[in-house]
């Protein structure tokens, strides 16, 4: 059994030794002198002991105050004789060491937690019973469109986001006091789709809300659905024509050579359209999957432009479109000649198709004003494209004028192929257009170092 400090024999003796020594001295004095001197000695001894104890207590108090302020300080030095204050000082010092160790551990845990929250792609926030945000990572600011200077902590969630669907879901989760999941649409300048999970902490004094942005996933799902629908439609049209005219030929016979020639011509045209569509689909698939090799080398663009213009000269003549070339023979770029020839061919073919009759198309190669780039431009004076359609032009199967595009035999994949080839070259694609004025498509490619 541990003896309390106030009963420590060594401490008692240390306090009584001066008194015992004084008592022994007084016992040797005459009887008349002893009592007054004894009283005086007792008073002096009490004063000395009190002053000494008070000084040590004050030193101990100042040390505790410094520890309370978070300072690192040594415990007051012992007097040399172990007593209650020395033992108290030693215990407080050991408690301080333990507390500092625990504090360091908690700080490390907090830093790890903050690092984990900061690295998450999901938005994570914690709210209290009143709905006030007590913790959140930076991803939450991005999702809610908040700037770095916009306050977040201390604000209620329904003040941070005015979206009623999200607020209603969080209130419902708080009332149910159990993990809840729902997909909500966050409406704003840019709509977002969020997969939201909300659940209480272990002590049920706060709720953790995880916001997973699935907007891009939704967009890809829509693109995939549209792609399947468009491919089915594009394949169905030529296949129906081929099947229908072939059955008609088989049922009516081959005696009417004029009719046979006309039907065979239609079948051939639709089969060519089907072949082009399949070829473009395979090309686009290879580009997206990185299966199509891009052999980069330094090359002159002028020969590519001249070859493509000559190849499409018949198409331009039939459409009564004049093609002009404005190319500096000395301009070079880094790229794959075969792939860039496909880019020029697709752009020029589109420009010819959508030019007025008669029309004019210009193919231009020039150095960009800044950035050490080379610009390849195809300019037409055609019907133009509405501004709302420009952002979607490079999407697969997207057509501004669906009836005219189908009539002209387009697959709707040309610009999408161009975009992927240009991106594989580390370049960029820019489309500018005005209705009734014409369209300018600019491809920027890296120039040789």
VOPAGU-2260 file (C-alpha; in pm, 1 decimal, decimal comma):
REM VOPAGU-2260
SITE   aa  ch    i         X         Y         Z
SITE  UNK   A    0       0,0       0,0       0,0
SITE  UNK   A    1     133,8     339,5    -103,4
SITE  UNK   A    2     173,3     588,3     187,7
SITE  UNK   A    3      20,4     932,6     118,0
SITE  UNK   A    4     278,3    1206,9      73,0
SITE  UNK   A    5     158,3    1394,7     380,0
SITE  UNK   A    6     239,4    1084,5     589,3
SITE  UNK   A    7     584,8    1035,8     432,2
SITE  UNK   A    8     821,5     982,3     730,0
SITE  UNK   A    9    1112,7    1150,1     552,5
SITE  UNK   A   10     903,3    1457,9     488,3
SITE  UNK   A   11     790,3    1472,8     853,4
SITE  UNK   A   12    1148,9    1439,0     980,8
SITE  UNK   A   13    1274,1    1706,4     740,7
SITE  UNK   A   14    1025,6    1952,2     884,2
SITE  UNK   A   15    1081,7    1849,9    1248,1
SITE  UNK   A   16    1465,6    1842,2    1254,7
SITE  UNK   A   17    1511,2    2219,3    1296,8
SITE  UNK   A   18    1248,9    2223,3    1567,4
SITE  UNK   A   19    1407,8    1928,4    1751,6
SITE  UNK   A   20    1751,6    2090,1    1734,6
SITE  UNK   A   21    1614,2    2415,9    1871,6
SITE  UNK   A   22    1432,7    2226,8    2151,0
SITE  UNK   A   23    1754,5    2051,0    2251,7
SITE  UNK   A   24    1939,3    2382,0    2263,8
SITE  UNK   A   25    1670,0    2550,6    2473,5
SITE  UNK   A   26    1674,7    2262,1    2721,8
SITE  UNK   A   27    2031,9    2356,8    2822,3
SITE  UNK   A   28    1934,8    2715,4    2910,3
SITE  UNK   A   29    1825,2    2832,3    3260,8
SITE  UNK   A   30    1457,9    2792,7    3345,9
SITE  UNK   A   31    1378,3    3167,1    3335,3
SITE  UNK   A   32    1535,3    3221,3    2995,8
SITE  UNK   A   33    1409,5    2913,4    2814,0
SITE  UNK   A   34    1034,6    2984,0    2763,0
SITE  UNK   A   35    1070,7    3335,1    2610,4
SITE  UNK   A   36    1350,3    3223,2    2382,2
SITE  UNK   A   37    1152,7    2912,1    2290,2
SITE  UNK   A   38     854,4    3125,3    2189,1
SITE  UNK   A   39    1074,4    3359,7    1986,8
SITE  UNK   A   40    1252,8    3068,3    1819,4
SITE  UNK   A   41     919,1    2905,5    1732,6
SITE  UNK   A   42     796,3    3225,8    1568,3
SITE  UNK   A   43    1119,4    3271,2    1371,6
SITE  UNK   A   44    1118,8    2906,8    1264,5
SITE  UNK   A   45     755,3    2930,2    1150,2
SITE  UNK   A   46     835,7    3243,2     948,0
SITE  UNK   A   47    1137,2    3084,7     781,3
SITE  UNK   A   48     952,2    2764,9     698,1
SITE  UNK   A   49     647,6    2955,5     571,9
SITE  UNK   A   50     861,0    3182,7     349,3
SITE  UNK   A   51    1048,2    2886,3     209,0
SITE  UNK   A   52     728,7    2691,1     138,4
SITE  UNK   A   53     557,6    2998,4     -12,1
SITE  UNK   A   54     853,5    3057,2    -248,5
SITE  UNK   A   55     848,7    2699,8    -366,0
SITE  UNK   A   56     469,4    2699,9    -408,7
SITE  UNK   A   57     495,2    3021,3    -614,2
SITE  UNK   A   58     766,6    2866,7    -829,0
SITE  UNK   A   59     546,3    2562,4    -881,4
SITE  UNK   A   60     245,1    2783,2    -965,8
SITE  UNK   A   61     441,6    2980,7   -1225,1
SITE  UNK   A   62     558,5    2657,3   -1384,7
SITE  UNK   A   63     198,9    2528,9   -1406,4
SITE  UNK   A   64      91,9    2859,5   -1567,1
SITE  UNK   A   65     367,2    2829,9   -1830,4
SITE  UNK   A   66     268,4    2470,6   -1901,1
SITE  UNK   A   67     -92,8    2586,0   -1939,8
SITE  UNK   A   68      20,2    2835,3   -2206,6
SITE  UNK   A   69     176,9    2548,3   -2401,4
SITE  UNK   A   70     538,8    2631,7   -2319,7
SITE  UNK   A   71     804,0    2370,9   -2271,3
SITE  UNK   A   72     957,0    2425,2   -1924,2
SITE  UNK   A   73    1147,5    2216,3   -1675,5
SITE  UNK   A   74     979,2    2130,9   -1348,5
SITE  UNK   A   75    1101,3    2339,2   -1048,5
SITE  UNK   A   76    1424,1    2196,1    -905,5
SITE  UNK   A   77    1384,0    1997,8    -586,7
SITE  UNK   A   78    1517,6    2152,0    -268,5
SITE  UNK   A   79    1749,7    1858,1    -206,2
SITE  UNK   A   80    1530,7    1703,5      62,9
SITE  UNK   A   81    1229,9    1513,4     -79,3
SITE  UNK   A   82     903,3    1651,7      48,8
SITE  UNK   A   83     539,5    1686,0     -55,4
SITE  UNK   A   84     602,9    1975,0    -298,2
SITE  UNK   A   85     888,4    1791,1    -468,9
SITE  UNK   A   86     670,3    1483,4    -515,0
SITE  UNK   A   87     383,7    1699,8    -646,8
SITE  UNK   A   88     621,7    1869,7    -890,0
SITE  UNK   A   89     748,3    1532,2   -1014,6
SITE  UNK   A   90     395,7    1399,3   -1067,7
SITE  UNK   A   91     285,4    1714,2   -1250,0
SITE  UNK   A   92     592,3    1686,4   -1471,9
SITE  UNK   A   93     509,8    1324,4   -1560,1
SITE  UNK   A   94     149,5    1423,6   -1635,1
SITE  UNK   A   95     277,6    1704,3   -1857,8
SITE  UNK   A   96     498,4    1461,0   -2052,5
SITE  UNK   A   97     207,4    1220,0   -2098,0
SITE  UNK   A   98     -25,5    1503,4   -2203,1
SITE  UNK   A   99     228,0    1633,3   -2455,9
SITE  UNK   A  100     268,0    1284,5   -2600,1
SITE  UNK   A  101    -109,3    1249,3   -2635,8
SITE  UNK   A  102    -136,2    1595,5   -2787,8
SITE  UNK   A  103     134,2    1511,9   -3042,7
SITE  UNK   A  104     -47,3    1190,3   -3130,9
SITE  UNK   A  105    -377,0    1376,1   -3178,6
SITE  UNK   A  106    -209,3    1641,6   -3394,8
SITE  UNK   A  107     -56,8    1369,2   -3612,8
SITE  UNK   A  108    -395,0    1199,1   -3641,2
SITE  UNK   A  109    -555,9    1530,1   -3736,5
SITE  UNK   A  110    -292,7    1599,0   -4001,3
SITE  UNK   A  111    -337,8    1252,0   -4148,7
SITE  UNK   A  112    -714,6    1301,1   -4154,9
SITE  UNK   A  113    -678,8    1639,8   -4326,1
SITE  UNK   A  114    -442,6    1486,8   -4583,0
SITE  UNK   A  115    -688,1    1205,9   -4652,6
SITE  UNK   A  116    -979,9    1447,9   -4691,0
SITE  UNK   A  117    -775,5    1672,2   -4918,2
SITE  UNK   A  118    -679,5    1381,0   -5143,3
SITE  UNK   A  119   -1035,2    1255,3   -5187,3
SITE  UNK   A  120   -1216,1    1320,2   -5515,0
SITE  UNK   A  121   -1544,1    1321,9   -5323,6
SITE  UNK   A  122   -1665,0    1621,9   -5129,7
SITE  UNK   A  123   -1678,0    1546,2   -4755,7
SITE  UNK   A  124   -1834,6    1770,4   -4494,2
SITE  UNK   A  125   -1944,4    1730,1   -4134,5
SITE  UNK   A  126   -2240,7    1919,8   -3987,4
SITE  UNK   A  127   -2366,5    1943,9   -3629,8
SITE  UNK   A  128   -2722,9    1913,2   -3500,9
SITE  UNK   A  129   -2805,0    2267,7   -3617,7
SITE  UNK   A  130   -2677,0    2194,7   -3967,4
SITE  UNK   A  131   -2363,3    2407,5   -3928,9
SITE  UNK   A  132   -2055,6    2294,2   -4119,5
SITE  UNK   A  133   -1779,3    2201,8   -3873,9
SITE  UNK   A  134   -1539,7    2039,7   -4123,8
SITE  UNK   A  135   -1512,2    2019,7   -4502,2
SITE  UNK   A  136   -1250,7    1950,4   -4767,6
SITE  UNK   A  137   -1167,6    2169,2   -5067,8
SITE  UNK   A  138   -1367,1    1949,0   -5304,4
SITE  UNK   A  139   -1685,0    2076,7   -5136,5
SITE  UNK   A  140   -1598,7    2430,3   -5248,5
SITE  UNK   A  141   -1562,0    2313,0   -5607,0
SITE  UNK   A  142   -1894,5    2129,1   -5602,2
SITE  UNK   A  143   -2084,0    2424,4   -5455,9
SITE  UNK   A  144   -1895,9    2677,1   -5669,1
SITE  UNK   A  145   -1745,0    2863,3   -5372,3
SITE  UNK   A  146   -1429,2    3071,7   -5392,7
SITE  UNK   A  147   -1140,0    3036,1   -5149,9
SITE  UNK   A  148   -1249,1    3355,4   -4972,9
SITE  UNK   A  149   -1610,9    3242,7   -4931,5
SITE  UNK   A  150   -1676,1    3129,3   -4571,9
SITE  UNK   A  151   -1776,4    2767,0   -4528,0
SITE  UNK   A  152   -1707,7    2655,9   -4172,3
SITE  UNK   A  153   -1968,7    2780,3   -3927,2
SITE  UNK   A  154   -2233,9    2832,6   -4195,1
SITE  UNK   A  155   -2543,8    2618,8   -4216,7
SITE  UNK   A  156   -2551,7    2376,8   -4507,5
SITE  UNK   A  157   -2879,7    2519,5   -4639,9
SITE  UNK   A  158   -2715,3    2862,6   -4653,8
SITE  UNK   A  159   -2414,0    2724,5   -4842,8
SITE  UNK   A  160   -2635,9    2549,6   -5098,6
SITE  UNK   A  161   -2984,9    2678,9   -5169,4
SITE  UNK   A  162   -3076,2    2360,3   -5355,1
SITE  UNK   A  163   -3399,4    2237,8   -5197,1
SITE  UNK   A  164   -3353,7    1876,0   -5306,6
SITE  UNK   A  165   -3015,8    1845,1   -5133,8
SITE  UNK   A  166   -3133,2    2027,8   -4820,2
SITE  UNK   A  167   -3443,9    1810,3   -4798,4
SITE  UNK   A  168   -3238,9    1492,8   -4829,7
SITE  UNK   A  169   -2996,0    1598,8   -4553,5
SITE  UNK   A  170   -3282,0    1690,8   -4316,3
SITE  UNK   A  171   -3444,8    1356,4   -4387,9
SITE  UNK   A  172   -3118,8    1173,6   -4314,5
SITE  UNK   A  173   -3076,9    1363,6   -3987,1
SITE  UNK   A  174   -3429,6    1269,3   -3879,8
SITE  UNK   A  175   -3375,8     902,5   -3963,9
SITE  UNK   A  176   -3040,8     888,0   -3774,4
SITE  UNK   A  177   -2906,1     617,9   -4003,7
SITE  UNK   A  178   -2694,6     612,3   -4319,2
SITE  UNK   A  179   -2897,8     726,1   -4619,4
SITE  UNK   A  180   -2815,5     738,6   -4991,4
SITE  UNK   A  181   -2974,1     931,8   -5275,8
SITE  UNK   A  182   -2881,7    1073,8   -5614,2
SITE  UNK   A  183   -2970,5    1442,6   -5644,4
SITE  UNK   A  184   -2939,7    1702,7   -5917,4
SITE  UNK   A  185   -2766,9    2018,4   -5798,2
SITE  UNK   A  186   -2907,5    2298,0   -6010,3
SITE  UNK   A  187   -2709,7    2611,4   -6079,8
SITE  UNK   A  188   -2507,9    2784,5   -6346,5
SITE  UNK   A  189   -2377,5    2438,4   -6431,5
SITE  UNK   A  190   -2603,0    2151,3   -6326,4
SITE  UNK   A  191   -2434,9    1870,1   -6137,3
SITE  UNK   A  192   -2550,7    1520,6   -6052,7
SITE  UNK   A  193   -2442,6    1407,9   -5706,0
SITE  UNK   A  194   -2452,7    1067,5   -5540,4
SITE  UNK   A  195   -2497,0    1174,5   -5177,2
SITE  UNK   A  196   -2445,7     959,9   -4866,6
SITE  UNK   A  197   -2530,2    1096,3   -4521,2
SITE  UNK   A  198   -2488,0     920,9   -4185,9
SITE  UNK   A  199   -2443,0    1006,4   -3816,1
SITE  UNK   A  200   -2118,6     981,5   -3621,0
SITE  UNK   A  201   -2081,9     720,4   -3344,6
SITE  UNK   A  202   -2199,1     962,5   -3072,8
SITE  UNK   A  203   -2476,8    1095,3   -3302,7
SITE  UNK   A  204   -2377,7    1455,8   -3239,6
SITE  UNK   A  205   -2277,3    1520,1   -3599,7
SITE  UNK   A  206   -2348,4    1392,8   -3949,8
SITE  UNK   A  207   -2097,4    1307,6   -4222,1
SITE  UNK   A  208   -2207,2    1389,0   -4577,6
SITE  UNK   A  209   -2016,8    1251,1   -4878,6
SITE  UNK   A  210   -2082,0    1413,2   -5217,5
SITE  UNK   A  211   -1973,3    1208,1   -5518,8
SITE  UNK   A  212   -1994,5    1407,3   -5843,5
SITE  UNK   A  213   -2132,8    1173,8   -6112,1
SITE  UNK   A  214   -2197,5    1448,0   -6370,6
SITE  UNK   A  215   -1931,1    1318,7   -6608,5
SITE  UNK   A  216   -2056,8     963,2   -6563,6
SITE  UNK   A  217   -2408,7    1078,0   -6652,5
SITE  UNK   A  218   -2276,1    1257,7   -6958,8
SITE  UNK   A  219   -2087,4     948,9   -7072,0
SITE  UNK   A  220   -2398,0     736,1   -7019,4
SITE  UNK   A  221   -2595,0     978,7   -7235,6
SITE  UNK   A  222   -2321,4     978,3   -7500,4
SITE  UNK   A  223   -2313,8     598,7   -7500,9
SITE  UNK   A  224   -2691,4     578,4   -7529,7
SITE  UNK   A  225   -2696,1     835,4   -7808,5
SITE  UNK   A  226   -2410,4     655,1   -7981,3
SITE  UNK   A  227   -2593,7     322,2   -7983,4
SITE  UNK   A  228   -2911,9     490,7   -8107,3
SITE  UNK   A  229   -2725,8     684,1   -8376,9
SITE  UNK   A  230   -2526,2     384,3   -8496,6
SITE  UNK   A  231   -2843,5     179,5   -8516,8
SITE  UNK   A  232   -3013,9     454,8   -8714,4
SITE  UNK   A  233   -2717,8     511,2   -8946,5
SITE  UNK   A  234   -2682,8     140,5   -9017,5
SITE  UNK   A  235   -3053,7      85,2   -9059,9
SITE  UNK   A  236   -3093,5     343,9   -9337,2
SITE  UNK   A  237   -2848,4     195,2   -9593,7
SITE  UNK   A  238   -2930,3    -160,9   -9490,6
SITE  UNK   A  239   -3302,3     -98,6   -9545,6
SITE  UNK   A  240   -3233,3      56,7   -9884,8
SITE  UNK   A  241   -3004,3    -228,4   -9993,3
SITE  UNK   A  242   -3247,5    -494,5   -9873,0
SITE  UNK   A  243   -3551,7    -322,4  -10025,9
SITE  UNK   A  244   -3406,9    -267,1  -10372,6
SITE  UNK   A  245   -3249,7    -612,9  -10378,8
SITE  UNK   A  246   -3587,3    -771,2  -10296,4
SITE  UNK   A  247   -3755,2    -557,1  -10560,6
SITE  UNK   A  248   -3503,5    -671,3  -10819,7
SITE  UNK   A  249   -3550,3   -1033,5  -10721,5
SITE  UNK   A  250   -3931,6   -1011,8  -10738,4
SITE  UNK   A  251   -3967,0    -812,7  -11064,1
SITE  UNK   A  252   -3694,7    -984,5  -11261,9
SITE  UNK   A  253   -3411,4    -838,4  -11463,6
SITE  UNK   A  254   -3579,5    -774,9  -11799,1
SITE  UNK   A  255   -3605,6    -399,3  -11757,3
SITE  UNK   A  256   -3239,5    -315,0  -11788,2
SITE  UNK   A  257   -3296,7      56,2  -11718,6
SITE  UNK   A  258   -3468,8     -22,0  -11389,3
SITE  UNK   A  259   -3204,2    -279,2  -11300,6
SITE  UNK   A  260   -2925,7     -28,7  -11364,6
SITE  UNK   A  261   -3100,5     232,3  -11149,1
SITE  UNK   A  262   -3161,8     -12,6  -10863,0
SITE  UNK   A  263   -2807,3    -147,2  -10877,0
SITE  UNK   A  264   -2674,6     210,8  -10869,8
SITE  UNK   A  265   -2879,4     282,5  -10556,9
SITE  UNK   A  266   -2760,4     -40,0  -10392,7
SITE  UNK   A  267   -2399,9      44,9  -10478,3
SITE  UNK   A  268   -2434,6     396,9  -10338,2
SITE  UNK   A  269   -2589,8     273,6  -10013,9
SITE  UNK   A  270   -2326,7       0,2   -9980,2
SITE  UNK   A  271   -2052,8     262,9  -10020,6
SITE  UNK   A  272   -2219,8     474,3   -9754,0
SITE  UNK   A  273   -2235,4     170,6   -9525,9
SITE  UNK   A  274   -1869,4      95,2   -9593,9
SITE  UNK   A  275   -1765,6     453,6   -9512,8
SITE  UNK   A  276   -1964,1     445,4   -9190,4
SITE  UNK   A  277   -1805,5     119,6   -9074,2
SITE  UNK   A  278   -1459,2     243,0   -9171,5
SITE  UNK   A  279   -1507,9     568,8   -8980,1
SITE  UNK   A  280   -1636,1     379,6   -8676,7
SITE  UNK   A  281   -1332,6     153,9   -8675,9
SITE  UNK   A  282   -1099,4     451,6   -8719,7
SITE  UNK   A  283   -1264,2     640,8   -8433,3
SITE  UNK   A  284   -1253,0     333,9   -8210,3
SITE  UNK   A  285    -881,7     283,4   -8279,3
SITE  UNK   A  286    -812,1     649,9   -8204,7
SITE  UNK   A  287   -1004,7     647,8   -7878,0
SITE  UNK   A  288    -839,8     325,0   -7761,6
SITE  UNK   A  289    -493,8     442,3   -7868,5
SITE  UNK   A  290    -456,2     154,1   -8112,7
SITE  UNK   A  291    -380,8     379,4   -8408,7
SITE  UNK   A  292     -12,0     463,7   -8403,9
SITE  UNK   A  293      85,7     827,9   -8456,3
SITE  UNK   A  294     436,7     842,3   -8600,8
SITE  UNK   A  295     558,6    1192,1   -8523,3
SITE  UNK   A  296     824,6    1349,1   -8742,3
SITE  UNK   A  297     912,5    1688,3   -8884,8
SITE  UNK   A  298     740,9    1744,0   -9219,7
SITE  UNK   A  299     629,3    2014,9   -9459,9
SITE  UNK   A  300     253,7    2074,9   -9471,6
SITE  UNK   A  301     239,7    2211,5   -9827,8
SITE  UNK   A  302     269,5    1871,0  -10004,9
SITE  UNK   A  303      -8,2    1724,4   -9786,8
SITE  UNK   A  304    -241,7    2014,4   -9865,9
SITE  UNK   A  305    -172,6    1998,9  -10240,4
SITE  UNK   A  306    -226,6    1620,3  -10250,8
SITE  UNK   A  307    -560,5    1637,6  -10066,3
SITE  UNK   A  308    -688,4    1928,6  -10276,6
SITE  UNK   A  309    -601,6    1739,3  -10593,6
SITE  UNK   A  310    -769,5    1424,5  -10459,8
SITE  UNK   A  311   -1093,7    1612,9  -10389,2
SITE  UNK   A  312   -1085,0    1827,9  -10701,4
SITE  UNK   A  313   -1354,0    1616,9  -10866,5
SITE  UNK   A  314   -1582,5    1653,5  -10565,4
SITE  UNK   A  315   -1524,2    2030,4  -10563,7
SITE  UNK   A  316   -1593,7    2059,9  -10937,6
SITE  UNK   A  317   -1921,4    1869,1  -10910,8
SITE  UNK   A  318   -2026,8    2098,9  -10625,2
SITE  UNK   A  319   -1912,8    2408,5  -10822,2
SITE  UNK   A  320   -1677,4    2503,3  -10539,7
SITE  UNK   A  321   -1343,2    2669,0  -10605,2
SITE  UNK   A  322   -1060,5    2566,1  -10370,8
SITE  UNK   A  323    -781,2    2816,2  -10310,0
SITE  UNK   A  324    -449,6    2729,0  -10145,0
SITE  UNK   A  325    -256,1    2979,2   -9933,1
SITE  UNK   A  326      41,9    2785,6   -9804,0
SITE  UNK   A  327     395,3    2894,5   -9725,6
SITE  UNK   A  328     607,0    2617,2   -9872,0
SITE  UNK   A  329     866,8    2649,8   -9594,2
SITE  UNK   A  330     633,9    2592,3   -9297,5
SITE  UNK   A  331     692,8    2264,1   -9115,6
SITE  UNK   A  332     512,7    2089,6   -8832,3
SITE  UNK   A  333     558,9    1783,2   -8614,8
SITE  UNK   A  334     311,0    1508,3   -8693,7
SITE  UNK   A  335     211,1    1195,9   -8880,3
SITE  UNK   A  336     166,9    1272,9   -9253,8
SITE  UNK   A  337    -101,2    1005,7   -9305,8
SITE  UNK   A  338    -309,2    1114,8   -9009,2
SITE  UNK   A  339    -278,7    1486,5   -9095,9
SITE  UNK   A  340    -377,5    1411,2   -9454,4
SITE  UNK   A  341    -693,9    1256,9   -9310,5
SITE  UNK   A  342    -753,3    1575,1   -9107,4
SITE  UNK   A  343    -719,4    1798,4   -9414,5
SITE  UNK   A  344    -937,8    1563,8   -9619,8
SITE  UNK   A  345   -1220,8    1554,2   -9363,9
SITE  UNK   A  346   -1218,0    1932,6   -9313,7
SITE  UNK   A  347   -1201,9    2010,7   -9683,9
SITE  UNK   A  348   -1475,4    1761,0   -9767,0
SITE  UNK   A  349   -1704,4    1918,5   -9505,3
SITE  UNK   A  350   -1628,4    2267,3   -9634,3
SITE  UNK   A  351   -1713,2    2164,8   -9992,5
SITE  UNK   A  352   -2038,0    1994,9   -9887,7
SITE  UNK   A  353   -2169,0    2291,6   -9693,6
SITE  UNK   A  354   -2056,2    2569,4   -9927,7
SITE  UNK   A  355   -2303,6    2765,3  -10136,2
SITE  UNK   A  356   -2331,9    2677,5  -10503,9
SITE  UNK   A  357   -2115,6    2824,9  -10651,9
SITE  UNK   A  358   -1882,5    2859,0  -10357,0
SITE  UNK   A  359   -1526,4    2912,6  -10249,8
SITE  UNK   A  360   -1306,1    2736,2   -9994,7
SITE  UNK   A  361    -960,3    2844,0   -9878,6
SITE  UNK   A  362    -699,3    2612,1   -9728,3
SITE  UNK   A  363    -439,6    2815,7   -9541,0
SITE  UNK   A  364    -121,2    2723,1   -9354,6
SITE  UNK   A  365      54,8    2987,8   -9144,4
SITE  UNK   A  366     258,0    3033,9   -8832,1
SITE  UNK   A  367      58,7    3113,2   -8517,4
SITE  UNK   A  368     112,2    3454,8   -8362,7
SITE  UNK   A  369     230,4    3306,0   -8032,2
SITE  UNK   A  370     330,1    2977,7   -7874,2
SITE  UNK   A  371     555,8    2835,0   -8146,0
SITE  UNK   A  372     262,0    2666,7   -8320,7
SITE  UNK   A  373     155,1    2615,3   -8680,9
SITE  UNK   A  374    -202,6    2686,8   -8789,9
SITE  UNK   A  375    -389,2    2492,1   -9056,1
SITE  UNK   A  376    -714,5    2666,7   -9152,5
SITE  UNK   A  377   -1001,8    2562,2   -9377,2
SITE  UNK   A  378   -1232,2    2855,6   -9451,7
SITE  UNK   A  379   -1562,5    2835,3   -9639,8
SITE  UNK   A  380   -1821,8    3093,5   -9738,2
SITE  UNK   A  381   -2108,2    2858,4   -9674,7
SITE  UNK   A  382   -2430,7    2857,0   -9477,7
SITE  UNK   A  383   -2259,0    2887,9   -9139,8
SITE  UNK   A  384   -2339,0    2721,8   -8809,0
SITE  UNK   A  385   -2558,2    2858,1   -8525,3
SITE  UNK   A  386   -2363,3    2952,1   -8211,7
SITE  UNK   A  387   -2554,5    2705,3   -7991,8
SITE  UNK   A  388   -2439,1    2414,0   -8209,9
SITE  UNK   A  389   -2066,6    2497,5   -8209,3
SITE  UNK   A  390   -1974,7    2327,0   -7875,9
SITE  UNK   A  391   -2120,4    1993,8   -7994,2
SITE  UNK   A  392   -1984,8    1980,9   -8349,6
SITE  UNK   A  393   -1706,1    1734,3   -8264,1
SITE  UNK   A  394   -1945,8    1489,0   -8096,9
SITE  UNK   A  395   -2002,3    1161,3   -8274,3
SITE  UNK   A  396   -2297,4    1170,2   -8517,8
SITE  UNK   A  397   -2386,3    1526,8   -8425,3
SITE  UNK   A  398   -2529,5    1712,5   -8723,0
SITE  UNK   A  399   -2657,1    2068,5   -8746,2
SITE  UNK   A  400   -2872,9    2001,8   -9052,0
SITE  UNK   A  401   -2953,1    1632,1   -9029,2
SITE  UNK   A  402   -3154,1    1619,7   -9350,4
SITE  UNK   A  403   -2883,5    1788,2   -9559,5
SITE  UNK   A  404   -2602,8    1585,4   -9399,9
SITE  UNK   A  405   -2775,0    1257,3   -9480,1
SITE  UNK   A  406   -2854,2    1376,1   -9831,3
SITE  UNK   A  407   -2484,0    1457,5   -9887,2
SITE  UNK   A  408   -2375,1    1119,0   -9757,3
SITE  UNK   A  409   -2194,9    1225,5   -9441,6
SITE  UNK   A  410   -2145,3     982,9   -9154,6
SITE  UNK   A  411   -2139,1    1246,0   -8880,3
SITE  UNK   A  412   -1801,3    1118,3   -8757,9
SITE  UNK   A  413   -1561,1    1336,3   -8958,6
SITE  UNK   A  414   -1506,2    1613,9   -8706,1
SITE  UNK   A  415   -1489,6    1365,1   -8419,3
SITE  UNK   A  416   -1208,2    1183,5   -8600,7
SITE  UNK   A  417   -1034,9    1516,2   -8665,9
SITE  UNK   A  418   -1056,6    1608,8   -8297,9
SITE  UNK   A  419    -900,9    1281,6   -8181,7
SITE  UNK   A  420    -619,7    1295,8   -8438,6
SITE  UNK   A  421    -537,8    1654,2   -8343,4
SITE  UNK   A  422    -538,4    1568,4   -7972,4
SITE  UNK   A  423    -306,4    1272,1   -8041,0
SITE  UNK   A  424     -65,3    1525,5   -8197,4
SITE  UNK   A  425     -78,5    1748,9   -7889,8
SITE  UNK   A  426    -266,3    2014,0   -8087,2
SITE  UNK   A  427    -601,9    2191,2   -8057,0
SITE  UNK   A  428    -914,5    2238,4   -8268,1
SITE  UNK   A  429   -1107,4    2566,5   -8292,2
SITE  UNK   A  430   -1429,5    2617,6   -8490,1
SITE  UNK   A  431   -1564,7    2968,1   -8557,3
SITE  UNK   A  432   -1877,3    3032,6   -8761,0
SITE  UNK   A  433   -2151,0    3281,9   -8838,4
SITE  UNK   A  434   -2480,3    3192,2   -9001,6
SITE  UNK   A  435   -2489,0    3314,8   -9360,7
SITE  UNK   A  436   -2120,5    3417,5   -9352,6
SITE  UNK   A  437   -1925,4    3093,2   -9332,6
SITE  UNK   A  438   -1708,7    2874,3   -9111,6
SITE  UNK   A  439   -1339,2    2873,7   -9019,3
SITE  UNK   A  440   -1186,3    2559,0   -8872,2
SITE  UNK   A  441    -839,8    2610,2   -8722,0
SITE  UNK   A  442    -605,7    2325,6   -8629,6
SITE  UNK   A  443    -301,5    2423,9   -8421,9
SITE  UNK   A  444      -6,7    2185,2   -8432,2
SITE  UNK   A  445     332,5    2190,6   -8259,2
SITE  UNK   A  446     614,1    2334,0   -8469,6
SITE  UNK   A  447     958,8    2168,2   -8477,8
SITE  UNK   A  448    1187,4    2278,4   -8195,2
